[in-house]
Amino acid sequence: MNKRKLLSNDGQSEKQYLNLLKEIIKYGTDEQDRTGVGTRKIHGASMRFDLSDGSVPLLTTKFIPWKAIAHELFWFLSGSTNIKYLLENKVTIWSEWPHKKYVGATGDGISLKQFEKKVVQSDEFAEKWGSIGKGYGHQWRHWEGPDGQVFDQVSECIRLIKTNPSSRRILFHGWNVADLDKMSLPPCHLLYQFFVADGKLSLSMYQRSCDVGLGVPFNIASCAMLVHMMATECGLLPGELFWVGHDVHLYQDHIEPLRKIQLKRTPRAFPKFVIKEKPPTLFDYKISNVDVEGYSPDERIALSVAV
């Protein structure tokens, strides 16, 4: 492991995120975007989080629903792309895309809540309309080659960490060009690469499109959970998370709530991520296997999702 000094987990680490908010607000370029909401953006940013003390970068200056993040990660790792599992666990962060596709295809003006209810209640409806396409989990676990061969990228990472930890090829990604038109949303966080040194497992994650107000807090927490889980699976200790973003932006309707509320709050130490019971494999995690200790954030800040 490199010997550089990382920011201490006493609120200093979270200031990286708060400073990024300030930078985008002050120096960003305003631009219209695919969603029609409009963004203020900068090119390129990075953050580094020390996970070796068991911490997970769940922001303390606003409430982040860690169980929703964990369920989403378990969903990705399962290889599933159907939101039925998420909805059964009261996670609605992926509902807008299948709902939008259903309304566009059928002309049925059903509300989002009604759509979610039908997905949960009907296996047939969920099978037909509940998928996000060949996104995230499909590519992580079921990448399809041109000859029909299927590649389980995450399992291959586990194998390499255990058998060849010095490899510079321990990575998985979701940007399968052949399948982009089969995804409700092409992956924003798309490249994960592991690094092993001194008995510790670290991760670099590259994100092409970074919704800093709403999405990035989920993304960094999810990556950190993955490091803890993968390290436990491979008999290693957690190291650090290095996050890299390309198009780093705030949606226009997020700027004022973040400026007036979040940036006036004082960050505190991140909580700890606890694996209470290791499941048989990385792909068998349930919410009962994990917990977060010492998380007492400030109140939630309501931000809308741009679809």
C-alpha positions in Angstrom: 0.0 0.0 0.0 1.4 3.5 -0.8 2.4 5.5 2.3 0.6 8.8 1.4 -1.3 10.4 4.2 -5.0 10.2 3.7 -7.5 12.6 5.2 -8.6 11.7 8.7 -12.1 10.4 9.3 -13.1 13.2 11.6 -15.1 15.3 9.1 -12.1 16.2 7.0 -12.7 13.4 4.5 -16.3 14.6 3.8 -15.0 18.1 3.2 -13.7 16.7 -0.2 -17.3 16.3 -1.2 -18.4 19.7 0.1 -15.5 21.4 -1.6 -16.5 19.7 -4.8 -20.0 21.2 -4.4 -18.5 24.6 -3.9 -16.2 24.3 -6.9 -19.1 23.3 -9.3 -21.3 26.1 -8.0 -18.5 28.7 -8.3 -16.7 27.7 -11.5 -19.1 25.4 -13.4 -20.5 26.0 -16.8 -24.3 26.1 -17.2 -25.6 23.9 -20.0 -28.8 22.2 -21.1 -28.7 18.4 -21.0 -30.5 15.2 -22.0 -33.1 15.5 -19.3 -34.1 19.1 -20.0 -33.4 20.1 -16.4 -30.1 21.7 -17.1 -26.8 21.3 -15.3 -23.8 23.3 -14.0 -20.7 21.2 -14.7 -16.9 21.0 -14.5 -14.5 18.6 -16.2 -12.8 16.1 -14.0 -12.7 15.5 -10.2 -11.4 13.0 -7.8 -11.8 12.0 -4.1 -10.0 9.5 -2.0 -11.4 7.8 1.1 -9.5 5.7 3.7 -11.6 2.6 4.5 -9.0 0.8 6.7 -10.7 1.8 9.9 -13.9 0.1 8.8 -15.6 3.3 7.8 -17.9 3.9 4.9 -18.3 7.4 3.3 -21.9 8.0 4.1 -22.3 11.7 4.2 -23.1 13.2 7.5 -24.3 16.6 6.3 -27.5 15.0 5.0 -29.2 11.7 5.5 -28.2 9.0 3.0 -30.4 5.8 3.0 -27.7 3.2 3.4 -30.0 0.2 3.3 -31.2 1.3 -0.2 -27.6 1.5 -1.3 -26.9 -1.9 0.1 -29.9 -3.5 -1.6 -28.9 -1.9 -4.9 -25.4 -3.3 -4.6 -26.7 -6.8 -3.8 -29.0 -6.4 -6.8 -26.1 -5.5 -9.1 -24.0 -8.4 -7.7 -26.9 -10.8 -8.3 -26.8 -10.1 -12.0 -30.5 -9.1 -12.0 -31.9 -6.1 -13.9 -35.5 -6.4 -12.8 -36.6 -3.8 -10.2 -39.0 -6.3 -8.5 -36.3 -7.2 -5.9 -35.7 -3.5 -5.2 -39.4 -2.7 -4.8 -39.9 -5.7 -2.6 -37.3 -4.1 -0.3 -38.9 -0.6 -0.6 -36.2 0.7 -2.9 -37.6 2.9 -5.6 -34.5 4.6 -7.1 -34.7 2.7 -10.4 -38.5 2.8 -11.0 -38.6 5.9 -13.2 -36.9 4.3 -16.2 -39.1 1.1 -16.6 -42.2 3.3 -15.8 -41.3 5.7 -18.6 -40.7 2.9 -21.0 -44.0 1.3 -20.2 -46.0 4.5 -20.5 -44.3 5.3 -23.9 -44.9 1.8 -25.2 -48.5 1.3 -24.1 -50.0 4.8 -23.8 -51.3 3.8 -20.4 -51.1 6.9 -18.2 -50.6 4.8 -15.0 -48.9 6.7 -12.2 -45.4 5.7 -10.9 -46.8 4.3 -7.7 -49.4 2.3 -9.5 -46.7 0.9 -11.8 -44.5 -0.1 -8.9 -47.5 -1.8 -7.3 -48.2 -3.9 -10.4 -44.5 -4.9 -10.7 -44.6 -6.2 -7.1 -47.9 -8.0 -7.4 -47.6 -9.6 -10.8 -44.6 -11.8 -11.8 -45.9 -11.7 -15.4 -46.0 -7.9 -15.4 -42.6 -7.6 -13.7 -41.1 -10.0 -16.3 -42.4 -7.9 -19.2 -42.0 -4.3 -17.9 -39.8 -4.4 -14.8 -36.4 -4.6 -16.4 -33.8 -1.8 -16.9 -32.5 -3.8 -19.9 -28.9 -5.1 -20.1 -27.5 -2.6 -17.7 -25.2 -2.8 -14.6 -25.8 -6.3 -13.1 -26.2 -8.0 -16.5 -22.8 -6.7 -17.6 -21.1 -7.4 -14.3 -22.2 -11.0 -14.2 -23.4 -11.9 -17.7 -21.3 -10.1 -20.3 -22.0 -11.7 -23.6 -19.3 -12.2 -26.2 -19.9 -12.2 -29.9 -19.8 -16.0 -30.0 -22.4 -16.3 -27.2 -19.9 -17.0 -24.4 -21.0 -15.4 -21.1 -18.4 -13.8 -18.8 -18.8 -13.4 -15.1 -16.5 -10.4 -14.6 -17.0 -10.1 -10.8 -16.2 -13.8 -10.2 -13.1 -13.4 -12.3 -12.0 -10.5 -10.1 -12.4 -12.7 -7.0 -10.3 -15.4 -8.7 -7.5 -13.0 -9.6 -7.4 -11.3 -6.2 -7.0 -14.7 -4.6 -4.5 -16.2 -7.1 -2.7 -13.3 -8.7 -3.2 -10.2 -6.5 -0.4 -8.3 -8.2 -2.2 -8.4 -11.5 -3.1 -5.0 -13.1 -6.1 -6.6 -14.8 -8.4 -7.1 -11.8 -11.3 -5.1 -13.1 -14.8 -5.2 -14.4 -16.8 -2.7 -16.4 -20.3 -2.1 -17.8 -19.7 -0.1 -21.0 -20.6 -2.9 -23.4 -20.9 -1.0 -26.7 -22.9 -3.7 -28.4 -25.6 -3.5 -25.6 -25.9 0.2 -25.0 -29.2 0.5 -27.0 -30.6 -2.4 -24.8 -30.1 -0.5 -21.6 -32.6 1.9 -20.0 -29.6 4.0 -18.9 -26.1 3.4 -20.0 -23.9 2.9 -16.9 -22.7 6.1 -15.3 -20.3 4.3 -12.9 -18.7 2.0 -15.4 -15.1 0.9 -14.5 -14.0 -0.7 -11.3 -10.4 -1.7 -10.8 -9.0 -3.4 -7.7 -5.5 -3.0 -6.2 -3.9 -5.3 -3.6 -0.9 -4.3 -1.5 0.2 -5.0 2.1 -2.7 -7.3 2.7 -5.2 -4.6 1.9 -7.8 -4.3 -1.0 -8.4 -1.0 -2.6 -10.6 0.1 -5.4 -10.5 2.8 -8.1 -13.8 3.7 -9.8 -14.3 5.8 -12.9 -17.6 7.5 -13.5 -18.4 9.1 -16.8 -21.5 11.1 -15.7 -21.6 12.3 -12.1 -24.8 13.7 -10.5 -23.0 15.1 -7.5 -26.0 16.3 -5.6 -28.0 13.0 -5.7 -26.1 10.2 -7.3 -22.4 10.5 -6.2 -23.2 10.2 -2.5 -24.8 6.8 -3.3 -22.0 5.8 -5.6 -19.1 6.4 -3.2 -20.9 4.6 -0.4 -21.8 1.7 -2.6 -18.1 1.3 -3.8 -16.9 1.4 -0.2 -19.4 -1.3 0.8 -18.1 -3.4 -2.2 -14.5 -3.0 -1.0 -15.4 -4.2 2.5 -17.4 -7.2 1.2 -14.8 -8.1 -1.4 -12.0 -7.8 1.1 -13.9 -10.1 3.5 -14.5 -12.6 0.6 -10.8 -12.7 -0.3 -9.3 -12.7 3.2 -7.9 -9.2 3.0 -8.4 -6.0 4.9 -10.0 -2.9 3.4 -7.7 -0.3 2.0 -9.0 2.8 0.2 -11.4 4.0 -2.4 -10.3 6.3 -5.2 -13.2 7.9 -7.1 -12.7 9.6 -10.4 -15.4 11.5 -12.3 -15.5 12.9 -15.8 -18.6 15.1 -16.5 -19.1 16.3 -12.9 -22.3 18.2 -12.5 -25.1 19.6 -10.4 -28.6 19.7 -11.7 -29.9 23.3 -11.7 -32.7 22.5 -9.3 -30.3 21.0 -6.8 -28.0 24.0 -6.5 -29.9 26.2 -4.2 -30.9 23.5 -1.6 -27.3 22.4 -1.5 -25.9 25.9 -1.2 -28.5 27.1 1.4 -28.7 23.9 3.5 -25.9 21.3 3.0 -23.0 23.7 2.7 -23.9 25.4 5.9 -23.7 22.2 7.9 -20.6 20.8 9.6 -19.4 17.3 8.6 -18.5 14.7 11.2 -16.8 11.3 11.2 -18.1 8.6 8.8 -19.9 5.6 10.3 -18.5 2.0 10.3 -19.6 -0.7 7.9 -20.0 -4.0 9.8 -20.3 -7.4 8.3 -22.2 -9.2 11.0 -22.1 -12.6 9.3 -20.2 -13.5 6.2 -22.5 -15.3 3.7 -21.3 -18.3 1.7 -20.3 -16.1 -1.2 -20.1 -12.5 -2.3 -23.4 -13.0 -4.2 -25.4 -14.2 -1.2 -25.5 -11.0 0.9 -28.7 -10.0 2.5 -29.4 -6.9 4.5 -29.3 -9.0 7.7 -25.6 -9.8 7.0 -24.5 -6.1 7.3 -25.0 -3.1 9.5 -23.8 0.5 9.8 -22.8 1.7 13.2 -22.4 5.3 14.4 -24.4 7.0 11.7 -26.2 10.1 13.0 -26.5 12.4 10.0 -28.2 15.8 9.5 -31.7 15.7 8.1 -32.6 14.6 4.6 -32.5 17.2 1.7 -35.2 16.6 -0.8 -33.7 16.5 -4.4 -35.6 15.4 -7.5 -34.4 12.7 -9.9 -33.8 13.8 -13.5 -34.8 11.1 -15.9 
